[in-house]
Amino acid sequence: MTHPPVCSYEGSDYQTSFWDQGGRQYEDRTEAIALKRLLPAGGKLMLELGAGAGRNTPRYAGYERIVVLDYSRTQLEQAQQRLGLSDKYIYVAADVYRLPFVDSLFDGATMIRVLHHMADAPKALTQVRNVMGPNGVFILEFANKLNLKAILRYWLGRQKWSPFTLEPVEFVELNFDFHPKAVRQWLTELGFRIERTLTLSHFRMGLLKRFIPTGILVFFDSLFQWTGAWWQWTPSVFVRAVRQGGTASAGGFFKCPQCGSSALEEGSGSLTCPGCGSRWEVRDGIYDFREPMK
């Protein structure tokens, strides 16, 4: 089976150019509100998928330990600069399609602004399901193709693809929008129970952001987030889902992405898999499971 392509932010200044200097304060603050509403009060072990430079990581402070995972090593280095090195954070460079963790390990997971880079979203979500323990809470954000702007553009003949069909739309290479019904179906089929849905970025328009104070936009967006329980017409949708069924973790932490063995042996600067012989680099506090060492 062909491995899905991976979107890498290696060497990117995404945190600085998009968030810090890109006029995204409105989006950042509304996401903080949504996470506060959806996150459990606390937990033992959180998996942050696509953590980037750690923008959201401090918002998971109720968890005892957090795995900060991204495909880009440079993003993780920026996260280290932001968060520091401590036992609370475990930095992992890995492919979401091949998560290097034993089954049922985590009692919490988030995937924020990441699914829209997944060419095979069900496969990525299956990986998340596998590493979630029974009753683990998964908070997923996805880019919504059924948003009002897309609907109006379609009705006016300014875009060819329909926002009403269930298949994903790739509007830019490795950037996908998803229909809310399709995402709900995937999660349900994988054994998740959807508990809450919030809609965000009701006012994501340059004109509004330019002339209306951010605090006012954030206030009204926070009021309208609750409408996600009835309809989803905004660019961004947050879902809180709970892993049903499954069994408790049999122990261990990392597993080999090549063969699945969990008996990795720690050496100087690497983890070695006795099953297939693959060696995975450990350098400067970052576990790198993208490709085996040569």
Summary of the structure (lengths in Angstrom):
residues: 294
radius of gyration: 19.3
end to end distance: 23.9
largest distance: 61.6
contacts: 927
relative contact order: 0.16
helix: 32%
strand: 27%
